[in-house]
Amino acid sequence: MEFALITGASRGIGTELAREMAAVGVPSILVARAEEELKRLSDEIESDFGLKCKWLSCDLTLDEERRNLFRFCEEHALDVAYLINNAGFGTYGEFVDIPVSRNLSLIELNISALTHLCYLFLPSMLAKGKGRIMNVASVAAFMPGPNAAVYFASKAYVLNFSEALHQELKGKGITVTTLCPGPTESEFMKVSGMENSSMVHGKKLDDARKVAKKGVSAMRKGQRVYIYGIINKILAYSAKWTPRSIGLSITAMLQKPVKK
Ligand SMILES: NC(=O)c1ccc[n+]([C@@H]2O[C@H](COP(=O)([O-])OP(=O)(O)OC[C@H]3O[C@@H](n4cnc5c(N)ncnc54)[C@H](OP(=O)(O)O)[C@@H]3O)[C@@H](O)[C@H]2O)c1
């Protein structure tokens, strides 16, 4: 039976991605640190869709836990036909004011874990000549982000790495879709300390379920990049054509903390 391995499945967009995969008949291997949430989601998917998921609590910032996840899939002979690298978080504030350990941990999760899991799971997809990968970036991938410098840069890596990989894999039956959401309703803003950023404060955020639905559809079609929502598409494309100095000033303004 084919499975979707979904990182960051314990809440937010990841939980919705797992529900969406179940809706198209694919059970998931649910991965995050919060064991109880993974177990609860697995039970919910079993009762709603009659699909048996697997789950594993992992801290994906740790190299050994990523290898352990791969071993777990091998030992249970799980056919990972879909790899969805969704786990991620942000940091907010001026770079020098953020403890460097937090930013290094962000790089370890948003960049290293995603890269490592692609490396571990690609060989079996290549052997079968079949596979779908989704890497979750952000509309932030298209521009540098003062006040969230490391987060924006990490998502630029995800976009560039994933597009290059998609091209390398052409003709081999495997596609890599980069999903780029804009500000979306989840725990992300709280965890990342971004609730006070002008970009999101008091604004209506996108619905995680709708983002996941569009993302899964784009991945199943093998689309290279999918940007969710018209405003985010405009933001991303205008970032390409606006001179860098002007783009930087606009992002700096959008990312400023609101005055209290
Ligand atoms: N929400 C937005 O506005 C937004 C916009 C653009 C892009 N994104 C991207 O969308 C993705 C999902 O974000 P979200 O909005 O769903 O945020 P979220 O609600 O905070 O969920 C993040 C997920 O990542 C998991 N995670 C965090 N640290 C982990 C670790 N060390 N090891 C394993 N799993 C870990 C969390 O689970 P545990 O805490 O249980 O480990 C959780 O399941 C992220 O890559 C984010 O950058 C979000």
The ligand as an SDF file (V2000), in Angstrom:
LIG
                    3D

 48 52  0  0  0  0  0  0  0  0999 V2000
    1.1220   29.5300    8.6700 N   0  0  0  0  0  0  0  0  0  0  0  0
    1.6860   30.3650    7.8130 C   0  0  0  0  0  0  0  0  0  0  0  0
    1.3890   31.5640    7.7870 O   0  0  0  0  0  0  0  0  0  0  0  0
    2.6790   29.8440    6.8110 C   0  0  0  0  0  0  0  0  0  0  0  0
    2.9300   30.6380    5.6710 C   0  0  0  0  0  0  0  0  0  0  0  0
    3.8440   30.1750    4.7300 C   0  0  0  0  0  0  0  0  0  0  0  0
    4.4830   28.9730    4.9200 C   0  0  0  0  0  0  0  0  0  0  0  0
    4.2400   28.2300    6.0420 N   0  0  0  0  0  0  0  0  0  0  0  0
    4.9770   26.9760    6.2110 C   0  0  0  0  0  0  0  0  0  0  0  0
    4.0440   25.9230    6.3450 O   0  0  0  0  0  0  0  0  0  0  0  0
    4.6310   24.8660    7.1000 C   0  0  0  0  0  0  0  0  0  0  0  0
    3.6440   24.4130    8.1620 C   0  0  0  0  0  0  0  0  0  0  0  0
    3.4200   25.4940    9.0460 O   0  0  0  0  0  0  0  0  0  0  0  0
    2.0700   25.6790    9.8980 P   0  0  0  0  0  0  0  0  0  0  0  0
    1.5100   26.9770    9.5070 O   0  0  0  0  0  0  0  0  0  0  0  0
    1.2260   24.4840    9.8410 O   0  0  0  0  0  0  0  0  0  0  0  0
    2.7290   25.8580   11.3500 O   0  0  0  0  0  0  0  0  0  0  0  0
    2.4350   25.1200   12.7530 P   0  0  0  0  0  0  0  0  0  0  0  0
    0.9900   25.0960   13.0350 O   0  0  0  0  0  0  0  0  0  0  0  0
    3.3360   25.7850   13.7410 O   0  0  0  0  0  0  0  0  0  0  0  0
    2.9300   23.6280   12.4840 O   0  0  0  0  0  0  0  0  0  0  0  0
    4.2930   23.3150   12.3810 C   0  0  0  0  0  0  0  0  0  0  0  0
    4.4710   21.8100   12.3960 C   0  0  0  0  0  0  0  0  0  0  0  0
    5.8980   21.5230   12.3700 O   0  0  0  0  0  0  0  0  0  0  0  0
    6.1860   20.5940   13.4200 C   0  0  0  0  0  0  0  0  0  0  0  0
    7.5430   20.7710   13.9410 N   0  0  0  0  0  0  0  0  0  0  0  0
    8.0490   21.8900   14.5050 C   0  0  0  0  0  0  0  0  0  0  0  0
    9.3060   21.6390   14.9500 N   0  0  0  0  0  0  0  0  0  0  0  0
    9.5650   20.3220   14.6650 C   0  0  0  0  0  0  0  0  0  0  0  0
   10.6790   19.4680   14.8960 C   0  0  0  0  0  0  0  0  0  0  0  0
   11.7890   19.9090   15.5150 N   0  0  0  0  0  0  0  0  0  0  0  0
   10.6130   18.1880   14.4750 N   0  0  0  0  0  0  0  0  0  0  0  0
    9.4770   17.7370   13.8640 C   0  0  0  0  0  0  0  0  0  0  0  0
    8.4060   18.4840   13.6190 N   0  0  0  0  0  0  0  0  0  0  0  0
    8.4430   19.7720   14.0170 C   0  0  0  0  0  0  0  0  0  0  0  0
    5.1520   20.9040   14.4930 C   0  0  0  0  0  0  0  0  0  0  0  0
    4.9320   19.7810   15.3210 O   0  0  0  0  0  0  0  0  0  0  0  0
    5.5570   19.5460   16.7980 P   0  0  0  0  0  0  0  0  0  0  0  0
    5.6290   20.8810   17.4700 O   0  0  0  0  0  0  0  0  0  0  0  0
    4.5910   18.5880   17.3950 O   0  0  0  0  0  0  0  0  0  0  0  0
    6.9060   18.9430   16.5490 O   0  0  0  0  0  0  0  0  0  0  0  0
    3.9070   21.1630   13.6460 C   0  0  0  0  0  0  0  0  0  0  0  0
    3.2870   19.9440   13.3160 O   0  0  0  0  0  0  0  0  0  0  0  0
    5.9550   25.4090    7.6320 C   0  0  0  0  0  0  0  0  0  0  0  0
    7.0150   24.9460    6.8350 O   0  0  0  0  0  0  0  0  0  0  0  0
    5.8130   26.9220    7.4700 C   0  0  0  0  0  0  0  0  0  0  0  0
    7.0510   27.5650    7.3040 O   0  0  0  0  0  0  0  0  0  0  0  0
    3.3460   28.6360    6.9780 C   0  0  0  0  0  0  0  0  0  0  0  0
  1  2  1  0
  2  3  2  0
  2  4  1  0
  4  5  1  0
  4 48  2  0
  5  6  2  0
  6  7  1  0
  7  8  2  0
  8  9  1  0
  8 48  1  0
  9 10  1  0
  9 46  1  0
 10 11  1  0
 11 12  1  0
 11 44  1  0
 12 13  1  0
 13 14  1  0
 14 15  2  0
 14 16  1  0
 14 17  1  0
 17 18  1  0
 18 19  2  0
 18 20  1  0
 18 21  1  0
 21 22  1  0
 22 23  1  0
 23 24  1  0
 23 42  1  0
 24 25  1  0
 25 26  1  0
 25 36  1  0
 26 27  1  0
 26 35  1  0
 27 28  2  0
 28 29  1  0
 29 30  1  0
 29 35  2  0
 30 31  1  0
 30 32  2  0
 32 33  1  0
 33 34  2  0
 34 35  1  0
 36 37  1  0
 36 42  1  0
 37 38  1  0
 38 39  2  0
 38 40  1  0
 38 41  1  0
 42 43  1  0
 44 45  1  0
 44 46  1  0
 46 47  1  0
M  CHG  2   8   1  16  -1
M  END
$$$$
